[in-house]
Amino acid sequence: MVGSGQRTGGDGADGDEAVQSYIDEAEARIHDLRDARERREEVESRIERVGEEAVVDAADTYRKAVRLLDRYEDSATGTGDFQAYVEFQDRFLGLVEDLDEDVPAHDAFEDAAERMDRRRLSEEHFEGARTDLEPAAEYVDLLERREDTKEGLSTARRNARLALRDLDSEIERREEMLAFADVDLDAPVEEIQDPIEAYNDAVTADFASFYESAPATEVVEFLERTESFPLVEFRPPPRDLREFARESPDADEPIPTLLDYADYTGSKLDHYAEDPGLLQTTVAVHRTFLERLSAEPLTVSLPPPSAAALRWWVREASSLLRRFAAESTITRLRTVRDLTRRDDYEELRFAARAHEELDAEEREHVRSGAAAAELDRLRDARDRLSAALDGD
């Protein structure tokens, strides 16, 4: 079908309540962005006051110290493995000795080292060392919180972008509605609708007759012919279906007959088809394609497309209609083409779009000015959300 686009109207939920829901969503996303940025800035500020390198060193040393405590607690305590005790003492005390004195919580590390610097170690010593190190755990937490705030800000941005996309779509839809503000809804749209409907009915009936009675070979050849006319958008036939139409004697039967044959059992089909195997492996496989064939690509949408688009389309469709349509149908198509020469074609087409794409409530919404006011509110929400997204 040659057409003019999708319906732009809503379903009666385009009043203040629907607008407010978009605005509330935008405000929620703005709040989330601000909140996420504040949390991130707070953490970054704390890290900056201490120093990035110092925080990382403290956190890294804390993690290493805890890993050593966990690893050697069983083997280096009591009268256990002396080698493990020596190895632990060397690694743990060496870790603290190598630590720069400017590293935060340096005293905590020294307290833990002092506690562990003894001839025999017990589980209580290990637990006490973990307690000594707790001030340094703050810097691990600080780095983890920074990662959390980064992720939180990323999520807030993603949600804001999705809300902005929805706002843009709604604004675009409402702008299309307002394009009908000055249209003459009392214009005689039937003067273009009636000839188009008459043509559509005729071509639909002619194609149905062609599909039901013509040999499958002729229908496939017709579909191949449509590939030279890109404005008439038939799906091209699959390659093996083309080969079947050219090579199989069974292709002299109409498509509905072949589809019936494809359901027969092998023994029954032997009595009806000359090449049962090829028929079943080709027709049955492409049943959906064949059953969906219709005149739809040769019909004109209501409301119709622009005058120029319709004239170009009629030129291509006319060539194809000569393959199967009655002369009266071709004459009706010429009448449709002649509509585009009317001085008021675009006006009538636009009025037809208004009737098709807006319901009565939406048309009144446009007339009253309420739609324009709602659009202004949505645009304001979009601008504020966009500014919030650009605020980094």
C-alpha positions in Angstrom: 0.0 0.0 0.0 1.2 3.4 -0.9 0.6 5.5 2.3 1.1 8.7 4.3 2.4 7.5 7.6 1.3 6.3 11.1 -1.5 7.6 13.2 -0.3 10.3 15.5 -3.3 10.7 17.8 -3.6 9.3 21.3 -6.4 7.5 23.1 -8.0 10.1 25.3 -5.2 10.1 27.8 -3.6 13.2 26.3 -5.0 15.7 28.8 -3.4 17.3 31.8 -3.0 14.0 33.7 -0.9 12.4 30.9 1.2 15.6 30.6 1.8 15.7 34.3 3.0 12.1 34.3 5.7 13.1 31.8 6.6 16.2 33.8 6.8 14.2 37.1 9.0 11.6 35.4 11.3 14.3 34.2 11.5 15.9 37.6 12.2 12.6 39.2 15.1 12.0 36.8 16.4 15.5 37.5 16.3 14.9 41.2 18.1 11.5 40.8 20.8 13.2 38.7 21.4 15.9 41.3 21.4 13.5 44.1 23.8 11.1 42.3 26.2 14.0 41.5 26.1 15.3 45.1 27.0 11.8 46.5 29.8 11.5 44.0 31.2 15.0 44.7 31.1 14.3 48.5 33.2 11.2 48.1 35.6 12.8 45.6 36.0 15.8 47.9 37.0 13.5 50.8 39.5 11.6 48.7 40.9 14.9 47.4 41.4 16.2 50.9 43.4 13.2 51.9 45.1 12.8 48.5 44.3 10.2 45.8 47.6 8.4 46.1 47.6 8.3 49.9 44.0 6.9 49.9 45.0 4.2 47.4 48.1 3.3 49.3 46.2 3.0 52.6 43.5 0.9 51.0 46.0 -1.3 49.2 48.1 -1.9 52.3 45.0 -2.7 54.4 43.9 -5.3 51.9 47.3 -6.9 51.8 47.5 -6.9 55.6 44.1 -8.6 56.0 45.0 -11.2 53.4 48.1 -12.1 55.3 46.2 -12.3 58.6 43.6 -14.6 57.0 46.2 -16.7 55.2 48.5 -17.4 58.2 46.2 -17.4 61.2 45.9 -21.2 61.3 49.5 -22.1 60.5 51.5 -19.3 62.4 49.7 -19.5 65.7 50.7 -21.6 68.9 53.2 -24.3 68.3 52.3 -24.8 64.7 54.4 -24.5 61.6 57.5 -22.5 62.6 58.3 -21.9 59.0 54.9 -20.3 58.4 55.4 -18.2 61.6 58.7 -16.8 60.3 57.3 -16.2 56.8 54.3 -14.4 58.2 56.4 -12.2 60.5 58.7 -11.3 57.7 55.9 -10.4 55.3 53.6 -8.6 57.7 56.2 -6.6 59.5 58.0 -5.8 56.2 54.7 -4.6 54.8 54.4 -2.0 57.6 58.0 -1.0 57.5 57.9 -0.2 53.8 54.8 2.0 54.4 55.3 5.8 53.9 54.7 7.7 57.1 52.3 10.1 55.3 49.9 7.3 54.5 46.6 7.8 56.3 46.0 5.5 59.4 49.7 4.9 59.6 49.4 4.5 63.4 46.8 1.7 62.9 49.3 -0.3 60.8 52.1 0.3 63.3 49.8 -0.8 66.2 49.0 -4.0 64.3 52.7 -4.6 63.5 53.6 -4.1 67.2 51.0 -6.5 68.3 52.3 -9.2 65.9 56.0 -8.7 66.7 56.3 -11.4 69.3 57.8 -14.9 69.7 54.5 -16.7 69.8 51.2 -15.7 68.2 47.7 -16.7 69.2 44.3 -16.3 67.5 43.7 -13.4 69.9 46.7 -11.6 68.5 45.3 -12.0 65.0 41.8 -10.7 66.1 43.5 -7.8 67.9 45.5 -6.9 64.7 42.3 -6.8 62.7 40.8 -4.4 65.3 44.0 -2.3 65.1 43.6 -2.0 61.3 39.9 -0.9 61.4 40.8 2.8 61.0 42.5 1.9 57.7 39.4 0.1 56.5 37.8 3.5 56.0 39.9 4.1 52.9 38.9 0.8 51.3 35.3 1.8 52.0 35.9 5.3 50.5 37.2 3.8 47.2 34.3 1.4 47.1 31.9 4.2 47.7 33.4 6.1 44.9 32.8 3.2 42.5 29.2 2.9 43.8 28.6 6.6 43.2 30.1 6.4 39.7 27.7 3.5 39.0 24.8 5.4 40.6 25.5 8.4 38.4 25.8 6.3 35.3 22.4 4.7 36.1 20.8 8.2 36.8 22.2 9.4 33.4 20.8 6.4 31.6 17.4 6.7 33.1 17.4 10.5 32.4 18.3 9.8 28.7 15.4 7.3 28.5 13.0 9.8 30.0 14.3 12.5 27.6 13.8 10.1 24.6 10.2 9.5 25.7 9.6 13.2 26.1 11.0 13.9 22.7 8.7 11.3 21.2 5.6 12.7 23.0 6.6 16.3 22.0 7.0 15.2 18.4 3.6 13.5 18.5 1.9 16.5 19.9 3.6 18.8 17.4 2.1 16.7 14.6 -1.3 17.1 16.3 -0.9 20.8 16.4 -0.1 20.8 12.7 -3.9 20.2 12.2 -4.8 23.3 14.2 -5.7 25.3 11.1 -7.2 22.5 9.0 -10.7 22.8 7.7 -12.4 19.7 9.3 -15.6 20.4 7.3 -13.7 20.0 4.0 -15.3 17.5 1.6 -12.8 14.7 2.1 -15.1 12.2 0.6 -14.3 13.7 -2.8 -10.8 12.0 -2.6 -11.7 9.2 -0.3 -14.6 7.7 -2.4 -12.6 7.3 -5.6 -9.7 5.7 -3.7 -12.0 3.3 -1.9 -13.6 2.3 -5.2 -10.2 1.6 -6.7 -9.0 -0.3 -3.7 -12.1 -2.5 -3.7 -11.8 -3.2 -7.4 -8.0 -4.1 -7.4 -8.5 -6.3 -4.3 -11.2 -8.3 -6.1 -9.2 -8.5 -9.3 -6.1 -9.7 -7.5 -8.1 -12.3 -5.5 -9.5 -13.7 -8.8 -6.0 -13.8 -10.3 -4.5 -15.5 -7.3 -7.3 -18.1 -7.1 -7.6 -19.0 -10.8 -4.3 -18.2 -12.6 -1.6 -20.8 -12.9 1.0 -20.5 -10.1 3.6 -19.9 -12.9 1.8 -16.6 -13.9 1.5 -15.4 -10.3 5.2 -16.0 -9.6 6.1 -14.3 -12.9 4.0 -11.4 -11.9 5.9 -11.2 -8.5 9.2 -11.3 -10.4 7.9 -8.4 -12.6 7.2 -6.3 -9.5 10.9 -6.2 -8.6 11.3 -3.7 -11.5 8.8 -1.4 -9.7 10.2 -0.6 -6.3 7.4 1.8 -5.3 5.0 -1.2 -5.4 6.3 -3.1 -2.5 5.6 -6.8 -3.1 7.9 -9.3 -1.4 10.1 -11.1 -4.1 9.4 -14.8 -4.4 12.0 -17.2 -2.9 14.5 -18.6 -5.3 13.3 -22.2 -5.1 9.7 -21.1 -5.7 10.9 -19.4 -8.9 12.6 -22.6 -10.0 9.4 -24.6 -9.2 7.3 -22.2 -11.3 9.7 -22.5 -14.3 10.4 -26.2 -14.1 7.5 -28.1 -12.6 4.5 -29.1 -14.7 2.5 -28.9 -11.5 3.0 -25.1 -11.5 0.2 -24.9 -14.1 -2.3 -25.4 -11.2 -3.5 -22.3 -9.2 -1.8 -21.6 -5.9 -4.8 -22.6 -3.7 -4.9 -26.0 -5.4 -1.2 -26.5 -4.9 -1.6 -25.6 -1.2 -4.3 -28.2 -0.9 -2.1 -30.8 -2.6 0.8 -30.0 -0.2 -1.4 -31.3 2.6 -2.0 -34.7 0.9 -0.3 -37.8 2.0 2.4 -39.2 -0.3 0.2 -42.0 -1.8 -2.7 -39.6 -2.4 -0.5 -36.9 -3.9 0.8 -39.4 -6.4 -2.6 -39.3 -8.1 -2.7 -35.5 -8.5 0.9 -34.3 -9.0 3.5 -35.2 -11.6 6.4 -34.4 -9.2 5.0 -34.9 -5.7 8.4 -34.6 -4.0 9.2 -31.2 -5.5 5.7 -29.9 -4.8 5.9 -30.8 -1.1 9.4 -29.5 -0.5 8.7 -26.2 -2.3 5.0 -25.3 -1.8 4.7 -26.6 1.7 7.9 -24.8 2.8 6.7 -21.5 1.5 3.0 -21.9 2.5 3.1 -18.7 4.7 4.5 -16.6 1.8 1.9 -17.9 -0.6 -1.0 -17.6 1.7 -0.2 -14.0 2.5 -0.1 -12.8 -1.1 -2.7 -10.1 -1.5 -3.4 -6.8 -3.4 -2.3 -4.7 -0.4 0.8 -3.4 -2.1 -1.4 -2.2 -5.0 -3.8 -0.3 -2.8 -3.8 3.4 -1.8 -3.9 4.3 1.8 -6.4 6.6 3.4 -5.4 9.3 4.0 -3.5 9.2 0.7 0.2 10.3 0.2 1.3 13.6 -1.3 0.3 14.4 -4.8 3.9 13.9 -6.2 4.3 10.6 -4.4 0.9 9.3 -5.5 1.5 10.2 -9.2 4.9 8.4 -9.2 3.3 5.3 -7.6 0.4 5.3 -10.0 2.8 5.2 -12.9 4.4 2.0 -11.6 1.1 0.4 -10.4 -0.5 0.9 -13.8 2.1 -1.2 -15.6 1.5 -4.0 -13.1 -2.3 -3.9 -13.3 -2.2 -4.7 -17.0 -1.0 -8.1 -16.0 -4.3 -9.2 -14.4 -6.7 -6.3 -13.7 -10.0 -5.4 -15.5 -9.9 -2.3 -17.7 -12.5 -0.7 -15.3 -10.0 -1.1 -12.5 -7.2 0.6 -14.5 -9.7 3.4 -15.3 -10.4 3.8 -11.5 -6.7 4.1 -10.9 -6.5 6.9 -13.5 -9.3 8.6 -11.6 -7.2 8.4 -8.4 -4.2 9.9 -10.3 -6.4 12.7 -11.6 -7.3 13.6 -8.0 -3.7 14.9 -7.6 -4.3 17.6 -10.2 -7.0 19.2 -8.0 -6.0 22.6 -6.6 -7.4 21.5 -3.2 -5.9 18.0 -3.1 -3.3 18.8 -0.4 -6.0 20.6 1.6 -8.4 17.7 1.4 -5.6 15.2 2.1 -4.6 17.2 5.2 -8.2 17.3 6.4 -8.5 13.5 5.8 -5.3 13.0 7.9 -6.9 15.1 10.7 -10.0 12.9 10.7 -8.0 9.7 10.5 -5.2 10.5 13.0 -7.1 12.5 15.6 -10.3 11.4 17.4 -13.0 13.9 18.3 -11.6 14.6 21.8 -8.1 15.3 20.3 -9.6 17.6 17.6 -11.4 19.6 20.3 -8.1 19.7 22.3 -6.4 21.3 19.3 -9.2 23.7 18.6 -9.4 24.9 22.2 -5.7 25.7 22.5 -5.2 23.2 25.4 -2.9 21.1 23.2 -0.6 24.0 22.6 -0.5 24.8 26.3 0.4 21.2 27.1 3.0 21.2 24.5 4.7 24.2 26.1 4.8 22.5 29.4 6.3 19.4 27.9 9.0 21.4 26.1 9.8 23.2 29.3 10.3 19.8 31.1 12.4 18.6 28.3 14.6 21.7 28.4 15.1 21.3 32.1 15.9 17.6 31.8 18.3 18.2 29.0 20.1 20.9 31.0 20.4 18.6 33.9 22.0 15.9 31.7 24.4 18.5 30.4 25.3 19.7 33.9 28.5 17.6 34.3 
